[in-house]
Amino acid sequence: MTQSRSSTVSRERAREAVIRFMAAWEQGDVSAVDEVFAEDVVYHGPPFPDMGRAELREFVAGFRTGFSEIHVQVHEHVVDANTSVHRWTVEAVLSGTTQLLPGVEPTGNRTSAEGAHVLHWSGDRVSEAWHLGDWLGWLTKAGVLPPLPGTGA
């Protein structure tokens, strides 16, 4: 479900908000979630269930319990009226356990993935977000899943 609310977000606000949100992943300051996302946000992060702000704060915190040395680099920001798209890469080390990956033990493997966030804005807050990342590649490089045949991974 795409929420459409009439407003226009500036490129500067979209860029600043995404950089702030990505720093939450790196540094663990989940207050960024409340600064960037509307109270009634719907955050889609397939294959995980849709989340509101409270669940998103827990998701980021849970991610950080399993992964360390997290670094996110945002490569581009595209803004059109009330929608923005932000392409990024992330790398980290699977160094702990997390409720996001039940039964998975730390491998110590460094992993990386590419992805993007598609954000729908209402005023200066995100009302709906799509987190689209390469979870299969991420978990394979982390040593959680076996490489796909013929990939050489």
N, C-alpha and C positions, 0 to 999 in steps of 0.2 A: 504494500500500500504506500503510495507516494502522497505525502501530505502537500497540498499546494496552498500556500498562503501568500497573498500579494505583499511583496516587499522587495527591496533591492539591497544586497549586501555589497559593501565596497571591497575591492580587491585587498586593500590594506587590512580590513577587519578579518576577512576570511584567512588571509595569510597569517596574521598574528594569532588568531584562534587556533589554527591547526598547529603552528609551531608550539604554542602553549600546551595543547593536548598531547603532542608527541613527547614533550618534555616530561609529562606525567608518566609515560611508559618508561622513559629513561631514568627518571629520578624518584618516581613514586609519589609525587605530590598530587593526589587525586582530587584536590580542590579545583583543579582545572576543569574537571567534569562539570561542576556547578557553574563555573564561569563561562563555559563555552556552549553548553547544551541547555535548552529550555526545560522547564519542570516536567513537561509532558512528552519529552523526546521519545522517539522509538529508534533504537539503535539495532540495526540488523548486522549480524556478524556470522553469516553461515560458515560452518555447520552448527553454530551455537544458537540457542533460543534467542528470540528478540529480547532486548533489555531496555529498561528505563535507566534513570541516572543512578539509583542505588545499586542496581545490578551491574552497571558499567563500572562503577567505582570498585566493586568486589572483583570484577573480571580483571581489571588492570592490576589490582593488588595480588590476585591469584596468579596471574601471568608472571609477575615479578618474584613470587616465591619459587617458581620453577626455573626461571631464566635469569641469568646475571649478565653483566657486561653488555647491556642492551644499548644499541646505538641505532637511531633512526635518522635517515637523511631524506628530507623532502626535496624532490627534484623540480616539481612545477606546480603551479596553482593556476587553474582556469576558472574564471568567474563569469557567469552570465545571469543577470538579474538576481533571482533568489536561489540559485544553484551554484555550487562550486565543486570542483574536482581537484584532488590533490594526490599526485603520484609520489610514492616513496619506496625506499628500500630499508630493511631492518636486518640487523644481525645481533646474535646473542649466543650465550652458552647455556646448554641444558645442564644446570648445576645443582638443582634441587628437585623436590617433589612439589606437585601442585594439584589441587582438586580439579583443575581443568583437564588433567591427564591421569585419571585414577589408575593406580597400579603400575605406573611408569616410574622406573628408577632413573636417577641422573646418569647420563652417559659421559658428561664432560665434553661432548662434541659441540663445536661451533657450528651454528646454522645461520642461514640467511633466506630472505624471501623478498619478493617485490609485490606491491599492491597499490591500492588507491582507496581513497575515501570519496564518496559522492555525498555531498551535504546539501540539504534543503534548509533554507534559512527563513526565520520569521523575525523580522527586526534584526537585532545583532546577536541572536542566539540560534543554534541549530535545532530545528524541530524534528528532523528525520535524518538518519545517517546510514549509509551503506559502507561497511568495512569489507573490502574485497581483496583478499590476500591469498597467496599460494600456500595454503595449509599443508597440502600433500608434500610439496617440496621441502617446506619447513620441517615437518616431522621426519621425513626421510633423511635429510642432512643431519638432524639431531640424533639419528640412530634409533628412533622410536619405531619406524616402519622400514621394511626391507626395500631396497631400490627396485624400481620397475624393470622388468626384463628389457634389455636393449638400450637402457639409458646411460649405462656406464657410470651411474652415480654410486 
